[in-house]
């Protein structure tokens, strides 16, 4: 393929060029003519082209790189229902003035992929404005998102992701499917917001705080950190009825959520 703009390392640009993989990704979305689609980081527009071929109602693409935005405007100038937004996706998420029930695709920049996911999990309004996310991550990041307790991959990212989202792994993608070729393979995951059966928190940031505190000392028992956290109301810690000799990686996702619920009672 002809490369018009040299990929920028500063923006974590690795562009998907394998058409078979592109078609497999698009199929996950089951796009129909009533669908509004958002694409994060369209790059040269290879995935965009496949999405457009499915004839969604509207498609808008968020591209931070000014030169690539201009390239995409020229490439798809004949497509009436296509719009390019030259902005940082993190700014778009903060503004929160998006349509509801969006289908979101993203070959996420490696350097901010977890930040993008976290910002989509921590939205104040829930259920959110999206109803399905289809994202590509570095394989090691995807492994952390879907990890099980008592594994080295289990992390605060696991706990945060599984709190509000149903996660499904679809397939791995070889590094040979990209230009420039990254050093690692990737994985496609999809995320559907949970509307029931999850613990509601007054402030989602409290879960972030607790996971950060405990996983910052992942080799140590949770005893000291939790006693410090619940120092003003120690009976709340007793309510949890958990083994304080455990380490963070030995706890289930659900225990972290329960800790967050009890933590919020400190402020009652």
ZADO-1210 file (C-alpha; in nm, 4 decimals, padded with zeros to 6 digits):
<atoms>
<atom x="00.0000" y="00.0000" z="00.0000" code="UNK" pos="1"/>
<atom x="00.1110" y="00.3592" z="-00.0601" code="UNK" pos="2"/>
<atom x="00.1933" y="00.5422" z="00.2629" code="UNK" pos="3"/>
<atom x="00.1028" y="00.9119" z="00.2466" code="UNK" pos="4"/>
<atom x="00.1982" y="01.0034" z="00.6036" code="UNK" pos="5"/>
<atom x="00.4733" y="00.8492" z="00.8111" code="UNK" pos="6"/>
<atom x="00.3235" y="00.6955" z="01.1307" code="UNK" pos="7"/>
<atom x="00.4046" y="00.8912" z="01.4471" code="UNK" pos="8"/>
<atom x="00.5556" y="00.7055" z="01.7412" code="UNK" pos="9"/>
<atom x="00.4404" y="00.9867" z="01.9729" code="UNK" pos="10"/>
<atom x="00.0775" y="00.9008" z="01.8914" code="UNK" pos="11"/>
<atom x="00.1286" y="00.5247" z="01.9185" code="UNK" pos="12"/>
<atom x="00.0401" y="00.4786" z="01.5520" code="UNK" pos="13"/>
<atom x="00.0417" y="00.1206" z="01.4185" code="UNK" pos="14"/>
<atom x="-00.2059" y="00.0847" z="01.1331" code="UNK" pos="15"/>
<atom x="-00.3990" y="-00.2335" z="01.0594" code="UNK" pos="16"/>
<atom x="-00.3539" y="-00.3339" z="00.6952" code="UNK" pos="17"/>
<atom x="-00.4697" y="-00.6991" z="00.6869" code="UNK" pos="18"/>
<atom x="-00.8053" y="-00.7041" z="00.5030" code="UNK" pos="19"/>
<atom x="-00.9081" y="-01.0446" z="00.6382" code="UNK" pos="20"/>
<atom x="-00.8649" y="-00.9221" z="00.9965" code="UNK" pos="21"/>
<atom x="-01.0431" y="-00.5957" z="00.9144" code="UNK" pos="22"/>
<atom x="-01.3453" y="-00.7868" z="00.7814" code="UNK" pos="23"/>
<atom x="-01.3519" y="-01.0149" z="01.0872" code="UNK" pos="24"/>
<atom x="-01.3541" y="-00.7111" z="01.3173" code="UNK" pos="25"/>
<atom x="-01.6381" y="-00.5399" z="01.1311" code="UNK" pos="26"/>
<atom x="-01.8515" y="-00.8570" z="01.1433" code="UNK" pos="27"/>
<atom x="-01.8449" y="-00.8504" z="01.5262" code="UNK" pos="28"/>
<atom x="-02.0493" y="-00.5284" z="01.5191" code="UNK" pos="29"/>
<atom x="-02.3445" y="-00.6674" z="01.3173" code="UNK" pos="30"/>
<atom x="-02.3825" y="-00.3252" z="01.1539" code="UNK" pos="31"/>
<atom x="-02.7191" y="-00.2444" z="00.9975" code="UNK" pos="32"/>
<atom x="-02.8711" y="00.0661" z="00.8372" code="UNK" pos="33"/>
<atom x="-02.9979" y="00.2029" z="01.1713" code="UNK" pos="34"/>
<atom x="-02.6553" y="00.1943" z="01.3348" code="UNK" pos="35"/>
<atom x="-02.4514" y="00.5012" z="01.4280" code="UNK" pos="36"/>
<atom x="-02.0834" y="00.4104" z="01.4423" code="UNK" pos="37"/>
<atom x="-01.7869" y="00.5884" z="01.5950" code="UNK" pos="38"/>
<atom x="-01.4311" y="00.4906" z="01.5111" code="UNK" pos="39"/>
<atom x="-01.1392" y="00.5909" z="01.7323" code="UNK" pos="40"/>
<atom x="-00.8082" y="00.6445" z="01.5522" code="UNK" pos="41"/>
<atom x="-00.9042" y="00.5556" z="01.1915" code="UNK" pos="42"/>
<atom x="-00.5503" y="00.6168" z="01.0635" code="UNK" pos="43"/>
<atom x="-00.5437" y="00.5604" z="00.6861" code="UNK" pos="44"/>
<atom x="-00.9113" y="00.4605" z="00.6853" code="UNK" pos="45"/>
<atom x="-00.8724" y="00.0868" z="00.6180" code="UNK" pos="46"/>
<atom x="-01.1219" y="-00.0203" z="00.8853" code="UNK" pos="47"/>
<atom x="-01.3345" y="00.2888" z="00.8067" code="UNK" pos="48"/>
<atom x="-01.3739" y="00.1692" z="00.4492" code="UNK" pos="49"/>
<atom x="-01.5022" y="-00.1693" z="00.5654" code="UNK" pos="50"/>
<atom x="-01.7469" y="-00.0049" z="00.8094" code="UNK" pos="51"/>
<atom x="-01.8802" y="00.2260" z="00.5357" code="UNK" pos="52"/>
<atom x="-01.9379" y="-00.0763" z="00.3095" code="UNK" pos="53"/>
<atom x="-02.1864" y="-00.2074" z="00.5713" code="UNK" pos="54"/>
<atom x="-02.3988" y="00.1069" z="00.5147" code="UNK" pos="55"/>
<atom x="-02.4535" y="00.2327" z="00.8714" code="UNK" pos="56"/>
<atom x="-02.6876" y="00.5269" z="00.9286" code="UNK" pos="57"/>
<atom x="-02.3950" y="00.7522" z="01.0220" code="UNK" pos="58"/>
<atom x="-02.0268" y="00.7108" z="01.0917" code="UNK" pos="59"/>
<atom x="-01.7937" y="00.9585" z="01.2529" code="UNK" pos="60"/>
<atom x="-01.4248" y="00.9064" z="01.3103" code="UNK" pos="61"/>
<atom x="-01.2116" y="01.0703" z="01.5789" code="UNK" pos="62"/>
<atom x="-00.8562" y="01.1294" z="01.4570" code="UNK" pos="63"/>
<atom x="-00.6057" y="01.3341" z="01.6591" code="UNK" pos="64"/>
<atom x="-00.3478" y="01.3604" z="01.3787" code="UNK" pos="65"/>
<atom x="-00.4240" y="01.6697" z="01.1665" code="UNK" pos="66"/>
<atom x="-00.2560" y="01.5350" z="00.8494" code="UNK" pos="67"/>
<atom x="-00.4443" y="01.2059" z="00.8716" code="UNK" pos="68"/>
<atom x="-00.7709" y="01.3956" z="00.9256" code="UNK" pos="69"/>
<atom x="-00.7135" y="01.5860" z="00.6005" code="UNK" pos="70"/>
<atom x="-00.6261" y="01.2611" z="00.4225" code="UNK" pos="71"/>
<atom x="-00.9501" y="01.0982" z="00.5453" code="UNK" pos="72"/>
<atom x="-01.1646" y="01.3967" z="00.4439" code="UNK" pos="73"/>
<atom x="-01.0243" y="01.3684" z="00.0896" code="UNK" pos="74"/>
<atom x="-01.0522" y="00.9889" z="00.0801" code="UNK" pos="75"/>
<atom x="-01.4170" y="00.9795" z="00.1869" code="UNK" pos="76"/>
<atom x="-01.5405" y="01.3125" z="00.0469" code="UNK" pos="77"/>
<atom x="-01.8148" y="01.1366" z="-00.1521" code="UNK" pos="78"/>
<atom x="-01.9618" y="00.9671" z="00.1593" code="UNK" pos="79"/>
<atom x="-02.2415" y="01.1934" z="00.2858" code="UNK" pos="80"/>
<atom x="-02.2956" y="01.0241" z="00.6209" code="UNK" pos="81"/>
<atom x="-01.9241" y="01.0239" z="00.7149" code="UNK" pos="82"/>
<atom x="-01.7743" y="01.2912" z="00.9419" code="UNK" pos="83"/>
<atom x="-01.4199" y="01.3312" z="01.0659" code="UNK" pos="84"/>
<atom x="-01.3495" y="01.4928" z="01.4046" code="UNK" pos="85"/>
<atom x="-00.9931" y="01.6183" z="01.4462" code="UNK" pos="86"/>
<atom x="-00.9601" y="01.5927" z="01.8244" code="UNK" pos="87"/>
<atom x="-00.8281" y="01.3781" z="02.1079" code="UNK" pos="88"/>
<atom x="-01.0768" y="01.1021" z="02.1982" code="UNK" pos="89"/>
<atom x="-01.0182" y="01.1772" z="02.5685" code="UNK" pos="90"/>
<atom x="-01.1529" y="01.5298" z="02.5091" code="UNK" pos="91"/>
<atom x="-01.4577" y="01.3889" z="02.3269" code="UNK" pos="92"/>
<atom x="-01.5324" y="01.1518" z="02.6160" code="UNK" pos="93"/>
<atom x="-01.5026" y="01.4367" z="02.8702" code="UNK" pos="94"/>
<atom x="-01.7516" y="01.6542" z="02.6791" code="UNK" pos="95"/>
<atom x="-02.0085" y="01.3698" z="02.6862" code="UNK" pos="96"/>
<atom x="-02.2326" y="01.5289" z="02.4237" code="UNK" pos="97"/>
<atom x="-02.2562" y="01.2130" z="02.2150" code="UNK" pos="98"/>
<atom x="-02.5479" y="01.0264" z="02.0633" code="UNK" pos="99"/>
<atom x="-02.6892" y="00.7287" z="02.2517" code="UNK" pos="100"/>
<atom x="-02.6474" y="00.3612" z="02.1573" code="UNK" pos="101"/>
<atom x="-02.3245" y="00.4121" z="01.9696" code="UNK" pos="102"/>
<atom x="-02.1246" y="00.1221" z="01.8302" code="UNK" pos="103"/>
<atom x="-01.7584" y="00.2105" z="01.8859" code="UNK" pos="104"/>
<atom x="-01.4609" y="00.0591" z="01.7029" code="UNK" pos="105"/>
<atom x="-01.1028" y="00.1343" z="01.7950" code="UNK" pos="106"/>
<atom x="-00.7569" y="00.0169" z="01.7008" code="UNK" pos="107"/>
<atom x="-00.6440" y="00.2052" z="02.0094" code="UNK" pos="108"/>
<atom x="-00.3062" y="00.3807" z="02.0236" code="UNK" pos="109"/>
<atom x="-00.0861" y="00.1570" z="02.2374" code="UNK" pos="110"/>
<atom x="00.0365" y="00.4433" z="02.4537" code="UNK" pos="111"/>
<atom x="-00.3099" y="00.5496" z="02.5815" code="UNK" pos="112"/>
<atom x="-00.5287" y="00.2416" z="02.5307" code="UNK" pos="113"/>
<atom x="-00.5835" y="00.1748" z="02.9027" code="UNK" pos="114"/>
<atom x="-00.6515" y="00.5442" z="02.9676" code="UNK" pos="115"/>
<atom x="-00.9224" y="00.5459" z="02.6992" code="UNK" pos="116"/>
<atom x="-01.0845" y="00.2311" z="02.8400" code="UNK" pos="117"/>
<atom x="-01.0733" y="00.3619" z="03.1984" code="UNK" pos="118"/>
<atom x="-01.2380" y="00.6898" z="03.0963" code="UNK" pos="119"/>
<atom x="-01.5209" y="00.4945" z="02.9293" code="UNK" pos="120"/>
<atom x="-01.5705" y="00.2824" z="03.2423" code="UNK" pos="121"/>
<atom x="-01.5667" y="00.5759" z="03.4847" code="UNK" pos="122"/>
<atom x="-01.8465" y="00.7778" z="03.3217" code="UNK" pos="123"/>
<atom x="-02.0847" y="00.9245" z="03.5804" code="UNK" pos="124"/>
<atom x="-02.3990" y="00.8465" z="03.3804" code="UNK" pos="125"/>
<atom x="-02.4765" y="00.4738" z="03.3499" code="UNK" pos="126"/>
<atom x="-02.5817" y="00.2986" z="03.1276" code="UNK" pos="127"/>
<atom x="-02.3510" y="00.5047" z="02.9062" code="UNK" pos="128"/>
<atom x="-02.3925" y="00.6525" z="02.5582" code="UNK" pos="129"/>
<atom x="-02.2312" y="00.3490" z="02.3920" code="UNK" pos="130"/>
<atom x="-02.3863" y="00.0034" z="02.3790" code="UNK" pos="131"/>
<atom x="-02.0910" y="-00.1896" z="02.2342" code="UNK" pos="132"/>
<atom x="-01.7165" y="-00.1284" z="02.2221" code="UNK" pos="133"/>
<atom x="-01.4953" y="-00.3320" z="01.9867" code="UNK" pos="134"/>
<atom x="-01.1332" y="-00.2552" z="02.0685" code="UNK" pos="135"/>
<atom x="-00.7898" y="-00.3805" z="01.9765" code="UNK" pos="136"/>
<atom x="-00.5256" y="-00.3876" z="02.2513" code="UNK" pos="137"/>
<atom x="-00.1724" y="-00.5130" z="02.2829" code="UNK" pos="138"/>
<atom x="-00.2114" y="-00.8795" z="02.3767" code="UNK" pos="139"/>
<atom x="-00.0503" y="-00.8323" z="02.7187" code="UNK" pos="140"/>
<atom x="-00.2999" y="-00.5519" z="02.8013" code="UNK" pos="141"/>
<atom x="-00.5940" y="-00.7649" z="02.6840" code="UNK" pos="142"/>
<atom x="-00.4663" y="-01.0528" z="02.9007" code="UNK" pos="143"/>
<atom x="-00.4762" y="-00.8198" z="03.2030" code="UNK" pos="144"/>
<atom x="-00.8315" y="-00.7076" z="03.1235" code="UNK" pos="145"/>
<atom x="-00.9686" y="-01.0638" z="03.1129" code="UNK" pos="146"/>
<atom x="-00.7395" y="-01.2132" z="03.3822" code="UNK" pos="147"/>
<atom x="-00.8532" y="-01.4381" z="03.6650" code="UNK" pos="148"/>
<atom x="-00.7554" y="-01.3983" z="04.0336" code="UNK" pos="149"/>
<atom x="-00.4366" y="-01.5768" z="04.1412" code="UNK" pos="150"/>
<atom x="-00.2655" y="-01.5112" z="03.8088" code="UNK" pos="151"/>
<atom x="00.0187" y="-01.2663" z="03.7462" code="UNK" pos="152"/>
<atom x="-00.1979" y="-01.0823" z="03.4891" code="UNK" pos="153"/>
<atom x="-00.4722" y="-01.0047" z="03.7443" code="UNK" pos="154"/>
<atom x="-00.4516" y="-00.6293" z="03.8095" code="UNK" pos="155"/>
<atom x="-00.6461" y="-00.3143" z="03.8893" code="UNK" pos="156"/>
<atom x="-00.7321" y="-00.2938" z="03.5175" code="UNK" pos="157"/>
<atom x="-00.9044" y="-00.6341" z="03.5524" code="UNK" pos="158"/>
<atom x="-01.1114" y="-00.5126" z="03.8479" code="UNK" pos="159"/>
<atom x="-01.2124" y="-00.1825" z="03.6864" code="UNK" pos="160"/>
<atom x="-01.3007" y="-00.3367" z="03.3486" code="UNK" pos="161"/>
<atom x="-01.5161" y="-00.6175" z="03.4888" code="UNK" pos="162"/>
<atom x="-01.7095" y="-00.3898" z="03.7248" code="UNK" pos="163"/>
<atom x="-01.9377" y="-00.2341" z="03.4641" code="UNK" pos="164"/>
<atom x="-01.8673" y="-00.4271" z="03.1449" code="UNK" pos="165"/>
<atom x="-01.9364" y="-00.7737" z="03.0036" code="UNK" pos="166"/>
<atom x="-01.6132" y="-00.8615" z="02.8237" code="UNK" pos="167"/>
<atom x="-01.5602" y="-01.1073" z="02.5412" code="UNK" pos="168"/>
<atom x="-01.2348" y="-01.2099" z="02.3772" code="UNK" pos="169"/>
<atom x="-01.2698" y="-01.2655" z="02.0021" code="UNK" pos="170"/>
<atom x="-00.9258" y="-01.3420" z="01.8546" code="UNK" pos="171"/>
<atom x="-00.5568" y="-01.2526" z="01.8551" code="UNK" pos="172"/>
<atom x="-00.3995" y="-01.0498" z="01.5750" code="UNK" pos="173"/>
<atom x="-00.0430" y="-01.1080" z="01.4561" code="UNK" pos="174"/>
<atom x="00.2008" y="-00.8159" z="01.4582" code="UNK" pos="175"/>
<atom x="00.2467" y="-00.8885" z="01.0854" code="UNK" pos="176"/>
<atom x="-00.1013" y="-00.7444" z="01.0223" code="UNK" pos="177"/>
<atom x="00.0186" y="-00.3874" z="01.0925" code="UNK" pos="178"/>
<atom x="00.2268" y="-00.1094" z="00.9449" code="UNK" pos="179"/>
<atom x="00.4657" y="-00.0307" z="01.0955" code="UNK" pos="180"/>
<atom x="00.5012" y="-00.3761" z="01.2474" code="UNK" pos="181"/>
<atom x="00.4844" y="-00.3504" z="01.6291" code="UNK" pos="182"/>
<atom x="00.6959" y="-00.5691" z="01.8573" code="UNK" pos="183"/>
<atom x="00.3950" y="-00.7543" z="02.0016" code="UNK" pos="184"/>
<atom x="00.0750" y="-00.9251" z="01.8915" code="UNK" pos="185"/>
<atom x="-00.2695" y="-00.7770" z="01.9610" code="UNK" pos="186"/>
<atom x="-00.6110" y="-00.9015" z="02.0731" code="UNK" pos="187"/>
<atom x="-00.9671" y="-00.8011" z="01.9836" code="UNK" pos="188"/>
<atom x="-01.2049" y="-00.7610" z="02.2797" code="UNK" pos="189"/>
<atom x="-01.5647" y="-00.6420" z="02.2902" code="UNK" pos="190"/>
<atom x="-01.7333" y="-00.4712" z="02.5846" code="UNK" pos="191"/>
<atom x="-02.1049" y="-00.4445" z="02.6547" code="UNK" pos="192"/>
<atom x="-02.2260" y="-00.2254" z="02.9453" code="UNK" pos="193"/>
<atom x="-02.3852" y="-00.4126" z="03.2356" code="UNK" pos="194"/>
<atom x="-02.7269" y="-00.2669" z="03.3089" code="UNK" pos="195"/>
<atom x="-02.8085" y="-00.4903" z="03.6060" code="UNK" pos="196"/>
<atom x="-02.6351" y="-00.7107" z="03.8622" code="UNK" pos="197"/>
<atom x="-02.3447" y="-00.4847" z="03.9460" code="UNK" pos="198"/>
<atom x="-02.2779" y="-00.2778" z="04.2548" code="UNK" pos="199"/>
<atom x="-02.3616" y="00.0896" z="04.2209" code="UNK" pos="200"/>
<atom x="-02.1140" y="00.3395" z="04.3618" code="UNK" pos="201"/>
<atom x="-02.1886" y="00.7026" z="04.4350" code="UNK" pos="202"/>
<atom x="-01.8502" y="00.7946" z="04.2921" code="UNK" pos="203"/>
<atom x="-01.6741" y="00.5525" z="04.0555" code="UNK" pos="204"/>
<atom x="-01.3430" y="00.7205" z="04.1442" code="UNK" pos="205"/>
<atom x="-01.3605" y="00.5436" z="04.4822" code="UNK" pos="206"/>
<atom x="-01.3063" y="00.2088" z="04.3129" code="UNK" pos="207"/>
<atom x="-01.0077" y="00.3562" z="04.1310" code="UNK" pos="208"/>
<atom x="-00.8667" y="00.4793" z="04.4627" code="UNK" pos="209"/>
<atom x="-00.9043" y="00.1402" z="04.6349" code="UNK" pos="210"/>
<atom x="-00.7545" y="-00.0609" z="04.3499" code="UNK" pos="211"/>
<atom x="-00.4654" y="00.1839" z="04.3226" code="UNK" pos="212"/>
<atom x="-00.3951" y="00.1609" z="04.6951" code="UNK" pos="213"/>
<atom x="-00.4036" y="-00.2191" z="04.7124" code="UNK" pos="214"/>
<atom x="-00.2265" y="-00.2987" z="04.3854" code="UNK" pos="215"/>
<atom x="00.0531" y="-00.0504" z="04.4611" code="UNK" pos="216"/>
<atom x="00.1619" y="-00.3144" z="04.7148" code="UNK" pos="217"/>
<atom x="00.0480" y="-00.6260" z="04.5349" code="UNK" pos="218"/>
<atom x="00.3011" y="-00.8529" z="04.7078" code="UNK" pos="219"/>
<atom x="00.1939" y="-00.7427" z="05.0542" code="UNK" pos="220"/>
<atom x="-00.1055" y="-00.8576" z="05.2529" code="UNK" pos="221"/>
<atom x="-00.4040" y="-00.6223" z="05.2395" code="UNK" pos="222"/>
<atom x="-00.4174" y="-00.5979" z="05.6212" code="UNK" pos="223"/>
<atom x="-00.2295" y="-00.2693" z="05.6783" code="UNK" pos="224"/>
<atom x="-00.3716" y="-00.0769" z="05.3848" code="UNK" pos="225"/>
<atom x="-00.7334" y="-00.1646" z="05.4649" code="UNK" pos="226"/>
<atom x="-00.6963" y="-00.0893" z="05.8354" code="UNK" pos="227"/>
<atom x="-00.5504" y="00.2486" z="05.7428" code="UNK" pos="228"/>
<atom x="-00.8358" y="00.3097" z="05.4967" code="UNK" pos="229"/>
<atom x="-01.1081" y="00.2262" z="05.7518" code="UNK" pos="230"/>
<atom x="-00.9331" y="00.3781" z="06.0548" code="UNK" pos="231"/>
<atom x="-01.2235" y="00.6160" z="06.1315" code="UNK" pos="232"/>
<atom x="-01.4880" y="00.3423" z="06.1189" code="UNK" pos="233"/>
<atom x="-01.3192" y="00.0031" z="06.1734" code="UNK" pos="234"/>
<atom x="-01.6541" y="-00.1756" z="06.2077" code="UNK" pos="235"/>
<atom x="-01.7063" y="-00.1250" z="05.8320" code="UNK" pos="236"/>
<atom x="-01.4002" y="-00.3385" z="05.7659" code="UNK" pos="237"/>
<atom x="-01.5402" y="-00.6104" z="05.9928" code="UNK" pos="238"/>
<atom x="-01.8649" y="-00.6006" z="05.7921" code="UNK" pos="239"/>
<atom x="-01.6696" y="-00.7177" z="05.4886" code="UNK" pos="240"/>
<atom x="-01.5700" y="-01.0420" z="05.6597" code="UNK" pos="241"/>
<atom x="-01.2641" y="-01.0957" z="05.4405" code="UNK" pos="242"/>
<atom x="-00.9290" y="-01.2598" z="05.5115" code="UNK" pos="243"/>
<atom x="-00.6903" y="-00.9693" z="05.5730" code="UNK" pos="244"/>
<atom x="-00.3895" y="-01.1966" z="05.5250" code="UNK" pos="245"/>
<atom x="-00.4598" y="-01.2234" z="05.1547" code="UNK" pos="246"/>
<atom x="-00.2744" y="-01.0327" z="04.8869" code="UNK" pos="247"/>
<atom x="-00.4566" y="-00.8167" z="04.6268" code="UNK" pos="248"/>
<atom x="-00.4138" y="-01.0743" z="04.3505" code="UNK" pos="249"/>
<atom x="-00.5910" y="-01.3380" z="04.5616" code="UNK" pos="250"/>
<atom x="-00.9136" y="-01.1371" z="04.5938" code="UNK" pos="251"/>
<atom x="-01.2051" y="-01.1703" z="04.3522" code="UNK" pos="252"/>
<atom x="-01.3393" y="-00.8764" z="04.1522" code="UNK" pos="253"/>
<atom x="-01.6521" y="-00.8854" z="04.3691" code="UNK" pos="254"/>
<atom x="-01.4536" y="-00.8363" z="04.6911" code="UNK" pos="255"/>
<atom x="-01.2975" y="-00.5183" z="04.5522" code="UNK" pos="256"/>
<atom x="-01.6455" y="-00.3875" z="04.4653" code="UNK" pos="257"/>
<atom x="-01.7706" y="-00.4648" z="04.8169" code="UNK" pos="258"/>
<atom x="-01.4712" y="-00.2858" z="04.9692" code="UNK" pos="259"/>
<atom x="-01.5598" y="00.0209" z="04.7592" code="UNK" pos="260"/>
<atom x="-01.9241" y="00.0101" z="04.8786" code="UNK" pos="261"/>
<atom x="-01.8158" y="-00.0048" z="05.2460" code="UNK" pos="262"/>
<atom x="-01.5566" y="00.2671" z="05.1856" code="UNK" pos="263"/>
<atom x="-01.8291" y="00.5048" z="05.0680" code="UNK" pos="264"/>
<atom x="-02.0086" y="00.4570" z="05.4007" code="UNK" pos="265"/>
<atom x="-01.7175" y="00.6392" z="05.5665" code="UNK" pos="266"/>
<atom x="-01.8686" y="00.9590" z="05.4329" code="UNK" pos="267"/>
<atom x="-02.2257" y="00.9023" z="05.5542" code="UNK" pos="268"/>
</atoms>
